[in-house]
């Protein structure tokens, strides 16, 4: 399989995930501020997940630039990542519809933790295909360390959500900031 085919398939899956999430949004039943407030948790949940998927999309694109070709390990690691990302509409809707109750926020955090782990597995699968490329290995190791920090943040969010969900939402915000800008150093290292 070519990288472009893998990337096109992944882009399509991510687009469908976003489409499913937006179709779950229901407009308020009237024009009062109270009815807008009732749907606000669902809108906030959607916004968080939309940004998360956008961040995965950008970082996934840059990460695939590191792969000289696609082997079966990369294909399966990519499918693993897409599987976990495909569950985002479910956890997003549940968290929003339940007004960010502790259990739903905790499950959302756990879900993001597993999705991050799947991204790390994909990163490692790609890294194994380029053992002799020192500049690229260095960049991928930095991304791996960033992923490890994210893992601990989501683990903390998972636990804290059971006691005080707003802190977990703040942790989600920190993770979004950490990953907001994709690491363009991958593309620079590929050219070296």
LORO-704490 format. One record per residue: x, y, z of N, C-alpha, C in turn; residue in three letters; residue number from 1. Coordinates in nm, 3 decimals, m for minus. Layout:
N
+---------+---------+---------+---------+---------+---------+---------+---------+---------+-----+-----+
|     n_X |     n_Y |     n_Z |    ca_X |    ca_Y |    ca_Z |     c_X |     c_Y |     c_Z | res |   n |
+---------+---------+---------+---------+---------+---------+---------+---------+---------+-----+-----+
|       X |       Y |       Z |       X |       Y |       Z |       X |       Y |       Z | ALA | NUM |
...
+---------+---------+---------+---------+---------+---------+---------+---------+---------+-----+-----+
//
This chain:
192
+---------+---------+---------+---------+---------+---------+---------+---------+---------+-----+-----+
|     n_X |     n_Y |     n_Z |    ca_X |    ca_Y |    ca_Z |     c_X |     c_Y |     c_Z | res |   n |
+---------+---------+---------+---------+---------+---------+---------+---------+---------+-----+-----+
|   0.084 |  m0.118 |   0.000 |   0.000 |   0.000 |   0.000 |   0.089 |   0.124 |   0.000 | UNK |   1 |
|   0.048 |   0.223 |  m0.073 |   0.126 |   0.347 |  m0.077 |   0.087 |   0.437 |   0.040 | UNK |   2 |
|   0.179 |   0.528 |   0.073 |   0.151 |   0.623 |   0.181 |   0.030 |   0.709 |   0.146 | UNK |   3 |
|   0.021 |   0.749 |   0.020 |  m0.090 |   0.838 |  m0.019 |  m0.225 |   0.768 |  m0.001 | UNK |   4 |
|  m0.230 |   0.639 |  m0.030 |  m0.355 |   0.565 |  m0.010 |  m0.391 |   0.557 |   0.138 | UNK |   5 |
|  m0.291 |   0.528 |   0.222 |  m0.314 |   0.523 |   0.366 |  m0.359 |   0.659 |   0.418 | UNK |   6 |
|  m0.295 |   0.763 |   0.371 |  m0.329 |   0.897 |   0.416 |  m0.470 |   0.936 |   0.369 | UNK |   7 |
|  m0.506 |   0.902 |   0.245 |  m0.639 |   0.934 |   0.193 |  m0.747 |   0.859 |   0.271 | UNK |   8 |
|  m0.721 |   0.732 |   0.301 |  m0.817 |   0.654 |   0.379 |  m0.835 |   0.716 |   0.517 | UNK |   9 |
|  m0.723 |   0.751 |   0.581 |  m0.729 |   0.810 |   0.715 |  m0.802 |   0.943 |   0.713 | UNK |  10 |
|  m0.774 |   1.026 |   0.612 |  m0.843 |   1.155 |   0.599 |  m0.993 |   1.134 |   0.586 | UNK |  11 |
|  m1.032 |   1.034 |   0.507 |  m1.174 |   1.005 |   0.489 |  m1.241 |   0.962 |   0.618 | UNK |  12 |
|  m1.174 |   0.876 |   0.694 |  m1.230 |   0.830 |   0.822 |  m1.246 |   0.949 |   0.917 | UNK |  13 |
|  m1.145 |   1.035 |   0.925 |  m1.154 |   1.150 |   1.015 |  m1.266 |   1.245 |   0.972 | UNK |  14 |
|  m1.284 |   1.263 |   0.841 |  m1.393 |   1.348 |   0.792 |  m1.529 |   1.289 |   0.830 | UNK |  15 |
|  m1.542 |   1.159 |   0.820 |  m1.668 |   1.094 |   0.858 |  m1.693 |   1.108 |   1.008 | UNK |  16 |
|  m1.588 |   1.096 |   1.088 |  m1.602 |   1.111 |   1.233 |  m1.657 |   1.250 |   1.266 | UNK |  17 |
|  m1.601 |   1.352 |   1.204 |  m1.647 |   1.489 |   1.228 |  m1.792 |   1.505 |   1.182 | UNK |  18 |
|  m1.825 |   1.446 |   1.068 |  m1.962 |   1.453 |   1.016 |  m2.060 |   1.388 |   1.112 | UNK |  19 |
|  m2.025 |   1.272 |   1.164 |  m2.113 |   1.203 |   1.259 |  m2.134 |   1.291 |   1.383 | UNK |  20 |
|  m2.025 |   1.352 |   1.430 |  m2.037 |   1.436 |   1.550 |  m2.131 |   1.554 |   1.526 | UNK |  21 |
|  m2.118 |   1.619 |   1.412 |  m2.201 |   1.737 |   1.386 |  m2.347 |   1.698 |   1.366 | UNK |  22 |
|  m2.371 |   1.579 |   1.312 |  m2.509 |   1.533 |   1.295 |  m2.577 |   1.504 |   1.428 | UNK |  23 |
|  m2.496 |   1.480 |   1.532 |  m2.551 |   1.455 |   1.665 |  m2.598 |   1.584 |   1.733 | UNK |  24 |
|  m2.553 |   1.699 |   1.682 |  m2.592 |   1.826 |   1.744 |  m2.738 |   1.856 |   1.712 | UNK |  25 |
|  m2.813 |   1.892 |   1.813 |  m2.954 |   1.927 |   1.796 |  m2.972 |   2.073 |   1.833 | UNK |  26 |
|  m3.043 |   2.149 |   1.750 |  m3.064 |   2.290 |   1.781 |  m3.159 |   2.308 |   1.899 | UNK |  27 |
|  m3.153 |   2.424 |   1.964 |  m3.247 |   2.452 |   2.073 |  m3.391 |   2.449 |   2.020 | UNK |  28 |
|  m3.485 |   2.426 |   2.109 |  m3.625 |   2.416 |   2.068 |  m3.692 |   2.551 |   2.052 | UNK |  29 |
|  m3.632 |   2.655 |   2.105 |  m3.686 |   2.790 |   2.086 |  m3.569 |   2.888 |   2.086 | UNK |  30 |
|  m3.600 |   3.018 |   2.089 |  m3.495 |   3.119 |   2.079 |  m3.458 |   3.181 |   2.213 | UNK |  31 |
|  m3.500 |   3.121 |   2.322 |  m3.467 |   3.177 |   2.453 |  m3.323 |   3.141 |   2.493 | UNK |  32 |
|  m3.267 |   3.226 |   2.577 |  m3.132 |   3.201 |   2.627 |  m3.128 |   3.071 |   2.709 | UNK |  33 |
|  m3.235 |   3.041 |   2.780 |  m3.240 |   2.918 |   2.860 |  m3.227 |   2.794 |   2.772 | UNK |  34 |
|  m3.289 |   2.797 |   2.654 |  m3.279 |   2.679 |   2.566 |  m3.138 |   2.668 |   2.505 | UNK |  35 |
|  m3.073 |   2.781 |   2.484 |  m2.934 |   2.779 |   2.434 |  m2.843 |   2.722 |   2.543 | UNK |  36 |
|  m2.868 |   2.761 |   2.667 |  m2.789 |   2.710 |   2.779 |  m2.803 |   2.559 |   2.794 | UNK |  37 |
|  m2.919 |   2.506 |   2.759 |  m2.940 |   2.362 |   2.768 |  m2.853 |   2.284 |   2.669 | UNK |  38 |
|  m2.827 |   2.341 |   2.552 |  m2.745 |   2.270 |   2.453 |  m2.598 |   2.308 |   2.461 | UNK |  39 |
|  m2.565 |   2.404 |   2.546 |  m2.425 |   2.449 |   2.555 |  m2.327 |   2.337 |   2.589 | UNK |  40 |
|  m2.357 |   2.248 |   2.685 |  m2.262 |   2.140 |   2.714 |  m2.234 |   2.052 |   2.591 | UNK |  41 |
|  m2.337 |   2.026 |   2.512 |  m2.319 |   1.945 |   2.391 |  m2.231 |   2.020 |   2.291 | UNK |  42 |
|  m2.253 |   2.150 |   2.276 |  m2.170 |   2.230 |   2.185 |  m2.025 |   2.236 |   2.232 | UNK |  43 |
|  m2.005 |   2.252 |   2.362 |  m1.869 |   2.256 |   2.417 |  m1.800 |   2.121 |   2.397 | UNK |  44 |
|  m1.871 |   2.014 |   2.423 |  m1.817 |   1.880 |   2.404 |  m1.777 |   1.860 |   2.257 | UNK |  45 |
|  m1.863 |   1.904 |   2.166 |  m1.834 |   1.895 |   2.023 |  m1.709 |   1.975 |   1.988 | UNK |  46 |
|  m1.700 |   2.098 |   2.040 |  m1.585 |   2.184 |   2.009 |  m1.454 |   2.121 |   2.056 | UNK |  47 |
|  m1.453 |   2.066 |   2.176 |  m1.332 |   2.001 |   2.228 |  m1.292 |   1.886 |   2.136 | UNK |  48 |
|  m1.389 |   1.801 |   2.102 |  m1.358 |   1.685 |   2.018 |  m1.321 |   1.724 |   1.876 | UNK |  49 |
|  m1.384 |   1.827 |   1.822 |  m1.349 |   1.873 |   1.688 |  m1.203 |   1.917 |   1.684 | UNK |  50 |
|  m1.161 |   1.992 |   1.786 |  m1.022 |   2.037 |   1.792 |  m0.928 |   1.918 |   1.809 | UNK |  51 |
|  m0.965 |   1.822 |   1.893 |  m0.882 |   1.703 |   1.912 |  m0.864 |   1.628 |   1.779 | UNK |  52 |
|  m0.972 |   1.610 |   1.707 |  m0.962 |   1.539 |   1.578 |  m0.878 |   1.620 |   1.480 | UNK |  53 |
|  m0.896 |   1.751 |   1.478 |  m0.813 |   1.835 |   1.391 |  m0.665 |   1.825 |   1.425 | UNK |  54 |
|  m0.633 |   1.818 |   1.553 |  m0.494 |   1.804 |   1.596 |  m0.440 |   1.668 |   1.554 | UNK |  55 |
|  m0.519 |   1.563 |   1.573 |  m0.476 |   1.430 |   1.526 |  m0.453 |   1.432 |   1.376 | UNK |  56 |
|  m0.541 |   1.495 |   1.302 |  m0.530 |   1.501 |   1.156 |  m0.398 |   1.567 |   1.115 | UNK |  57 |
|  m0.367 |   1.682 |   1.173 |  m0.244 |   1.753 |   1.138 |  m0.120 |   1.675 |   1.178 | UNK |  58 |
|  m0.118 |   1.624 |   1.299 |  m0.001 |   1.550 |   1.346 |   0.014 |   1.417 |   1.272 | UNK |  59 |
|  m0.096 |   1.354 |   1.239 |  m0.094 |   1.229 |   1.162 |  m0.031 |   1.254 |   1.024 | UNK |  60 |
|  m0.070 |   1.363 |   0.962 |  m0.013 |   1.399 |   0.831 |   0.139 |   1.414 |   0.840 | UNK |  61 |
|   0.185 |   1.487 |   0.938 |   0.329 |   1.507 |   0.953 |   0.400 |   1.377 |   0.990 | UNK |  62 |
|   0.338 |   1.297 |   1.075 |   0.399 |   1.170 |   1.115 |   0.416 |   1.077 |   0.996 | UNK |  63 |
|   0.317 |   1.071 |   0.909 |   0.327 |   0.982 |   0.792 |   0.438 |   1.025 |   0.696 | UNK |  64 |
|   0.478 |   1.150 |   0.703 |   0.590 |   1.195 |   0.618 |   0.719 |   1.123 |   0.655 | UNK |  65 |
|   0.727 |   1.076 |   0.778 |   0.848 |   1.007 |   0.825 |   0.861 |   0.866 |   0.770 | UNK |  66 |
|   0.749 |   0.808 |   0.729 |   0.752 |   0.669 |   0.682 |   0.801 |   0.664 |   0.537 | UNK |  67 |
|   0.909 |   0.590 |   0.510 |   0.955 |   0.579 |   0.372 |   0.857 |   0.498 |   0.287 | UNK |  68 |
|   0.787 |   0.406 |   0.351 |   0.685 |   0.325 |   0.284 |   0.592 |   0.271 |   0.392 | UNK |  69 |
|   0.488 |   0.202 |   0.349 |   0.391 |   0.149 |   0.444 |   0.404 |  m0.003 |   0.447 | UNK |  70 |
|   0.424 |  m0.056 |   0.566 |   0.427 |  m0.201 |   0.583 |   0.304 |  m0.243 |   0.663 | UNK |  71 |
|   0.289 |  m0.372 |   0.687 |   0.169 |  m0.419 |   0.757 |   0.163 |  m0.368 |   0.901 | UNK |  72 |
|   0.277 |  m0.352 |   0.967 |   0.276 |  m0.300 |   1.104 |   0.221 |  m0.158 |   1.108 | UNK |  73 |
|   0.260 |  m0.077 |   1.012 |   0.209 |   0.061 |   1.005 |   0.061 |   0.061 |   0.971 | UNK |  74 |
|   0.019 |  m0.025 |   0.878 |  m0.123 |  m0.032 |   0.843 |  m0.209 |  m0.068 |   0.964 | UNK |  75 |
|  m0.166 |  m0.170 |   1.040 |  m0.245 |  m0.213 |   1.156 |  m0.240 |  m0.110 |   1.268 | UNK |  76 |
|  m0.125 |  m0.047 |   1.287 |  m0.115 |   0.058 |   1.389 |  m0.205 |   0.176 |   1.352 | UNK |  77 |
|  m0.211 |   0.208 |   1.224 |  m0.296 |   0.317 |   1.177 |  m0.444 |   0.280 |   1.197 | UNK |  78 |
|  m0.480 |   0.156 |   1.165 |  m0.618 |   0.112 |   1.186 |  m0.655 |   0.114 |   1.334 | UNK |  79 |
|  m0.560 |   0.077 |   1.420 |  m0.583 |   0.084 |   1.564 |  m0.614 |   0.227 |   1.605 | UNK |  80 |
|  m0.535 |   0.322 |   1.557 |  m0.560 |   0.463 |   1.588 |  m0.697 |   0.505 |   1.537 | UNK |  81 |
|  m0.729 |   0.471 |   1.413 |  m0.858 |   0.512 |   1.356 |  m0.976 |   0.450 |   1.432 | UNK |  82 |
|  m0.958 |   0.326 |   1.480 |  m1.064 |   0.264 |   1.560 |  m1.095 |   0.348 |   1.683 | UNK |  83 |
|  m0.991 |   0.384 |   1.757 |  m1.014 |   0.460 |   1.880 |  m1.069 |   0.599 |   1.849 | UNK |  84 |
|  m1.020 |   0.660 |   1.742 |  m1.073 |   0.791 |   1.705 |  m1.219 |   0.781 |   1.660 | UNK |  85 |
|  m1.257 |   0.668 |   1.600 |  m1.395 |   0.653 |   1.552 |  m1.495 |   0.646 |   1.668 | UNK |  86 |
|  m1.448 |   0.621 |   1.789 |  m1.537 |   0.619 |   1.905 |  m1.558 |   0.758 |   1.966 | UNK |  87 |
|  m1.486 |   0.857 |   1.916 |  m1.499 |   0.992 |   1.971 |  m1.643 |   1.044 |   1.963 | UNK |  88 |
|  m1.718 |   1.024 |   1.853 |  m1.857 |   1.073 |   1.855 |  m1.940 |   1.017 |   1.971 | UNK |  89 |
|  m1.917 |   0.891 |   2.006 |  m1.991 |   0.830 |   2.117 |  m1.958 |   0.897 |   2.250 | UNK |  90 |
|  m1.829 |   0.905 |   2.283 |  m1.792 |   0.962 |   2.413 |  m1.820 |   1.113 |   2.418 | UNK |  91 |
|  m1.810 |   1.177 |   2.303 |  m1.840 |   1.321 |   2.296 |  m1.987 |   1.345 |   2.326 | UNK |  92 |
|  m2.074 |   1.270 |   2.258 |  m2.218 |   1.289 |   2.278 |  m2.258 |   1.257 |   2.421 | UNK |  93 |
|  m2.203 |   1.149 |   2.474 |  m2.239 |   1.109 |   2.611 |  m2.196 |   1.215 |   2.711 | UNK |  94 |
|  m2.074 |   1.266 |   2.697 |  m2.023 |   1.367 |   2.790 |  m2.108 |   1.495 |   2.781 | UNK |  95 |
|  m2.140 |   1.537 |   2.660 |  m2.220 |   1.659 |   2.643 |  m2.363 |   1.644 |   2.691 | UNK |  96 |
|  m2.426 |   1.532 |   2.657 |  m2.565 |   1.511 |   2.696 |  m2.581 |   1.495 |   2.847 | UNK |  97 |
|  m2.478 |   1.449 |   2.913 |  m2.484 |   1.431 |   3.059 |  m2.424 |   1.550 |   3.134 | UNK |  98 |
|  m2.408 |   1.662 |   3.064 |  m2.360 |   1.787 |   3.126 |  m2.228 |   1.771 |   3.199 | UNK |  99 |
|  m2.136 |   1.696 |   3.140 |  m2.001 |   1.679 |   3.193 |  m2.000 |   1.619 |   3.334 | UNK | 100 |
|  m2.087 |   1.524 |   3.358 |  m2.085 |   1.453 |   3.486 |  m1.955 |   1.375 |   3.498 | UNK | 101 |
|  m1.910 |   1.355 |   3.620 |  m1.779 |   1.297 |   3.648 |  m1.748 |   1.169 |   3.573 | UNK | 102 |
|  m1.839 |   1.074 |   3.573 |  m1.812 |   0.946 |   3.508 |  m1.792 |   0.964 |   3.358 | UNK | 103 |
|  m1.876 |   1.047 |   3.295 |  m1.862 |   1.064 |   3.150 |  m1.732 |   1.135 |   3.114 | UNK | 104 |
|  m1.692 |   1.233 |   3.193 |  m1.565 |   1.302 |   3.169 |  m1.449 |   1.206 |   3.191 | UNK | 105 |
|  m1.460 |   1.123 |   3.292 |  m1.355 |   1.024 |   3.321 |  m1.342 |   0.924 |   3.205 | UNK | 106 |
|  m1.454 |   0.877 |   3.154 |  m1.451 |   0.784 |   3.041 |  m1.395 |   0.853 |   2.917 | UNK | 107 |
|  m1.432 |   0.979 |   2.895 |  m1.377 |   1.055 |   2.783 |  m1.225 |   1.067 |   2.797 | UNK | 108 |
|  m1.178 |   1.096 |   2.917 |  m1.033 |   1.106 |   2.941 |  m0.965 |   0.973 |   2.915 | UNK | 109 |
|  m1.027 |   0.864 |   2.963 |  m0.972 |   0.731 |   2.939 |  m0.968 |   0.698 |   2.791 | UNK | 110 |
|  m1.072 |   0.738 |   2.722 |  m1.076 |   0.717 |   2.577 |  m0.964 |   0.794 |   2.507 | UNK | 111 |
|  m0.943 |   0.919 |   2.546 |  m0.835 |   0.998 |   2.486 |  m0.698 |   0.940 |   2.521 | UNK | 112 |
|  m0.686 |   0.886 |   2.640 |  m0.562 |   0.821 |   2.682 |  m0.530 |   0.703 |   2.589 | UNK | 113 |
|  m0.631 |   0.621 |   2.561 |  m0.610 |   0.505 |   2.473 |  m0.584 |   0.550 |   2.330 | UNK | 114 |
|  m0.652 |   0.653 |   2.283 |  m0.627 |   0.704 |   2.148 |  m0.484 |   0.758 |   2.137 | UNK | 115 |
|  m0.438 |   0.827 |   2.242 |  m0.300 |   0.875 |   2.244 |  m0.200 |   0.761 |   2.242 | UNK | 116 |
|  m0.232 |   0.656 |   2.313 |  m0.146 |   0.537 |   2.312 |  m0.142 |   0.475 |   2.172 | UNK | 117 |
|  m0.255 |   0.473 |   2.104 |  m0.259 |   0.422 |   1.967 |  m0.174 |   0.507 |   1.873 | UNK | 118 |
|  m0.176 |   0.640 |   1.894 |  m0.090 |   0.728 |   1.814 |   0.057 |   0.696 |   1.841 | UNK | 119 |
|   0.090 |   0.672 |   1.967 |   0.228 |   0.638 |   2.005 |   0.270 |   0.506 |   1.938 | UNK | 120 |
|   0.181 |   0.409 |   1.933 |   0.211 |   0.281 |   1.868 |   0.239 |   0.304 |   1.719 | UNK | 121 |
|   0.160 |   0.390 |   1.656 |   0.184 |   0.423 |   1.515 |   0.321 |   0.491 |   1.499 | UNK | 122 |
|   0.351 |   0.583 |   1.588 |   0.480 |   0.651 |   1.586 |   0.594 |   0.549 |   1.596 | UNK | 123 |
|   0.582 |   0.455 |   1.687 |   0.686 |   0.353 |   1.705 |   0.696 |   0.261 |   1.584 | UNK | 124 |
|   0.584 |   0.229 |   1.523 |   0.585 |   0.145 |   1.402 |   0.659 |   0.214 |   1.289 | UNK | 125 |
|   0.637 |   0.343 |   1.277 |   0.707 |   0.419 |   1.173 |   0.854 |   0.432 |   1.208 | UNK | 126 |
|   0.883 |   0.458 |   1.334 |   1.022 |   0.473 |   1.379 |   1.106 |   0.349 |   1.349 | UNK | 127 |
|   1.045 |   0.231 |   1.361 |   1.119 |   0.107 |   1.335 |   1.158 |   0.090 |   1.189 | UNK | 128 |
|   1.093 |   0.164 |   1.099 |   1.126 |   0.150 |   0.957 |   1.245 |   0.236 |   0.915 | UNK | 129 |
|   1.292 |   0.322 |   1.006 |   1.401 |   0.414 |   0.972 |   1.509 |   0.415 |   1.079 | UNK | 130 |
|   1.562 |   0.300 |   1.119 |   1.657 |   0.297 |   1.231 |   1.786 |   0.375 |   1.205 | UNK | 131 |
|   1.825 |   0.389 |   1.079 |   1.952 |   0.454 |   1.048 |   1.940 |   0.605 |   1.027 | UNK | 132 |
|   1.821 |   0.659 |   1.032 |   1.799 |   0.802 |   1.005 |   1.801 |   0.880 |   1.137 | UNK | 133 |
|   1.920 |   0.919 |   1.183 |   1.937 |   0.981 |   1.315 |   1.856 |   1.110 |   1.335 | UNK | 134 |
|   1.856 |   1.205 |   1.239 |   1.778 |   1.328 |   1.263 |   1.629 |   1.299 |   1.282 | UNK | 135 |
|   1.577 |   1.208 |   1.202 |   1.435 |   1.176 |   1.212 |   1.405 |   1.099 |   1.340 | UNK | 136 |
|   1.494 |   1.010 |   1.379 |   1.477 |   0.936 |   1.505 |   1.471 |   1.032 |   1.623 | UNK | 137 |
|   1.555 |   1.135 |   1.619 |   1.557 |   1.234 |   1.727 |   1.423 |   1.306 |   1.737 | UNK | 138 |
|   1.368 |   1.346 |   1.623 |   1.239 |   1.416 |   1.622 |   1.128 |   1.324 |   1.672 | UNK | 139 |
|   1.129 |   1.199 |   1.627 |   1.026 |   1.105 |   1.670 |   1.036 |   1.073 |   1.819 | UNK | 140 |
|   1.159 |   1.070 |   1.873 |   1.175 |   1.048 |   2.016 |   1.117 |   1.166 |   2.096 | UNK | 141 |
|   1.136 |   1.289 |   2.044 |   1.077 |   1.406 |   2.110 |   0.925 |   1.397 |   2.109 | UNK | 142 |
|   0.869 |   1.354 |   1.996 |   0.723 |   1.337 |   1.990 |   0.678 |   1.229 |   2.086 | UNK | 143 |
|   0.756 |   1.122 |   2.097 |   0.723 |   1.015 |   2.191 |   0.721 |   1.065 |   2.334 | UNK | 144 |
|   0.816 |   1.152 |   2.370 |   0.819 |   1.208 |   2.506 |   0.698 |   1.300 |   2.529 | UNK | 145 |
|   0.661 |   1.375 |   2.426 |   0.542 |   1.459 |   2.437 |   0.418 |   1.371 |   2.456 | UNK | 146 |
|   0.415 |   1.258 |   2.386 |   0.305 |   1.163 |   2.403 |   0.300 |   1.105 |   2.543 | UNK | 147 |
|   0.416 |   1.081 |   2.601 |   0.421 |   1.028 |   2.738 |   0.366 |   1.130 |   2.838 | UNK | 148 |
|   0.402 |   1.257 |   2.819 |   0.347 |   1.362 |   2.906 |   0.195 |   1.366 |   2.893 | UNK | 149 |
|   0.147 |   1.354 |   2.769 |   0.003 |   1.355 |   2.744 |  m0.064 |   1.237 |   2.812 | UNK | 150 |
|   0.001 |   1.121 |   2.806 |  m0.053 |   1.001 |   2.872 |  m0.076 |   1.029 |   3.020 | UNK | 151 |
|   0.021 |   1.088 |   3.088 |   0.007 |   1.116 |   3.231 |  m0.099 |   1.223 |   3.258 | UNK | 152 |
|  m0.110 |   1.321 |   3.168 |  m0.214 |   1.423 |   3.184 |  m0.353 |   1.361 |   3.173 | UNK | 153 |
|  m0.373 |   1.276 |   3.072 |  m0.503 |   1.211 |   3.057 |  m0.531 |   1.115 |   3.173 | UNK | 154 |
|  m0.429 |   1.048 |   3.224 |  m0.448 |   0.960 |   3.339 |  m0.493 |   1.042 |   3.460 | UNK | 155 |
|  m0.431 |   1.158 |   3.478 |  m0.472 |   1.247 |   3.588 |  m0.616 |   1.295 |   3.567 | UNK | 156 |
|  m0.649 |   1.333 |   3.443 |  m0.784 |   1.380 |   3.412 |  m0.887 |   1.272 |   3.438 | UNK | 157 |
|  m0.851 |   1.148 |   3.408 |  m0.941 |   1.034 |   3.430 |  m0.978 |   1.022 |   3.577 | UNK | 158 |
|  m0.879 |   1.036 |   3.663 |  m0.903 |   1.021 |   3.807 |  m0.972 |   1.145 |   3.864 | UNK | 159 |
|  m0.921 |   1.263 |   3.828 |  m0.973 |   1.388 |   3.883 |  m1.119 |   1.408 |   3.843 | UNK | 160 |
|  m1.157 |   1.363 |   3.724 |  m1.294 |   1.384 |   3.675 |  m1.398 |   1.322 |   3.768 | UNK | 161 |
|  m1.360 |   1.216 |   3.836 |  m1.455 |   1.151 |   3.926 |  m1.487 |   1.238 |   4.047 | UNK | 162 |
|  m1.400 |   1.335 |   4.078 |  m1.419 |   1.421 |   4.194 |  m1.455 |   1.565 |   4.155 | UNK | 163 |
|  m1.390 |   1.615 |   4.050 |  m1.415 |   1.753 |   4.009 |  m1.390 |   1.767 |   3.858 | UNK | 164 |
|  m1.493 |   1.740 |   3.777 |  m1.478 |   1.739 |   3.631 |  m1.420 |   1.867 |   3.568 | UNK | 165 |
|  m1.449 |   1.988 |   3.621 |  m1.392 |   2.106 |   3.557 |  m1.239 |   2.106 |   3.550 | UNK | 166 |
|  m1.173 |   2.046 |   3.648 |  m1.026 |   2.038 |   3.643 |  m0.984 |   1.950 |   3.526 | UNK | 167 |
|  m1.057 |   1.843 |   3.503 |  m1.026 |   1.757 |   3.389 |  m1.043 |   1.832 |   3.258 | UNK | 168 |
|  m1.145 |   1.916 |   3.249 |  m1.162 |   1.996 |   3.127 |  m1.042 |   2.088 |   3.107 | UNK | 169 |
|  m0.991 |   2.143 |   3.217 |  m0.870 |   2.224 |   3.208 |  m0.750 |   2.143 |   3.161 | UNK | 170 |
|  m0.741 |   2.019 |   3.207 |  m0.632 |   1.931 |   3.161 |  m0.646 |   1.903 |   3.012 | UNK | 171 |
|  m0.771 |   1.884 |   2.965 |  m0.793 |   1.866 |   2.820 |  m0.739 |   1.987 |   2.744 | UNK | 172 |
|  m0.765 |   2.106 |   2.800 |  m0.715 |   2.228 |   2.737 |  m0.563 |   2.232 |   2.730 | UNK | 173 |
|  m0.497 |   2.187 |   2.836 |  m0.349 |   2.181 |   2.836 |  m0.300 |   2.088 |   2.728 | UNK | 174 |
|  m0.364 |   1.972 |   2.715 |  m0.323 |   1.876 |   2.611 |  m0.342 |   1.937 |   2.472 | UNK | 175 |
|  m0.453 |   2.008 |   2.452 |  m0.476 |   2.072 |   2.322 |  m0.366 |   2.173 |   2.291 | UNK | 176 |
|  m0.325 |   2.248 |   2.390 |  m0.218 |   2.347 |   2.369 |  m0.086 |   2.277 |   2.336 | UNK | 177 |
|  m0.056 |   2.167 |   2.407 |   0.069 |   2.094 |   2.384 |   0.079 |   2.046 |   2.239 | UNK | 178 |
|  m0.033 |   1.997 |   2.184 |  m0.031 |   1.936 |   2.051 |  m0.083 |   2.028 |   1.940 | UNK | 179 |
|  m0.122 |   2.150 |   1.974 |  m0.189 |   2.240 |   1.879 |  m0.114 |   2.253 |   1.746 | UNK | 180 |
|   0.013 |   2.283 |   1.753 |   0.091 |   2.302 |   1.630 |   0.165 |   2.172 |   1.599 | UNK | 181 |
|   0.137 |   2.112 |   1.482 |   0.207 |   1.988 |   1.446 |   0.358 |   2.012 |   1.436 | UNK | 182 |
|   0.433 |   1.909 |   1.464 |   0.579 |   1.918 |   1.463 |   0.630 |   1.914 |   1.319 | UNK | 183 |
|   0.661 |   2.030 |   1.266 |   0.710 |   2.038 |   1.128 |   0.855 |   1.992 |   1.116 | UNK | 184 |
|   0.919 |   1.967 |   1.231 |   1.057 |   1.918 |   1.229 |   1.067 |   1.781 |   1.163 | UNK | 185 |
|   0.954 |   1.708 |   1.162 |   0.955 |   1.577 |   1.095 |   0.985 |   1.596 |   0.947 | UNK | 186 |
|   0.916 |   1.689 |   0.886 |   0.938 |   1.712 |   0.742 |   1.078 |   1.765 |   0.714 | UNK | 187 |
|   1.129 |   1.848 |   0.804 |   1.266 |   1.896 |   0.787 |   1.366 |   1.782 |   0.798 | UNK | 188 |
|   1.345 |   1.694 |   0.895 |   1.436 |   1.580 |   0.914 |   1.428 |   1.482 |   0.798 | UNK | 189 |
|   1.311 |   1.467 |   0.739 |   1.295 |   1.377 |   0.623 |   1.382 |   1.425 |   0.508 | UNK | 190 |
|   1.392 |   1.557 |   0.492 |   1.470 |   1.613 |   0.381 |   1.619 |   1.599 |   0.402 | UNK | 191 |
|   1.663 |   1.580 |   0.528 |   1.807 |   1.569 |   0.556 |   1.862 |   1.437 |   0.514 | UNK | 192 |
+---------+---------+---------+---------+---------+---------+---------+---------+---------+-----+-----+
//
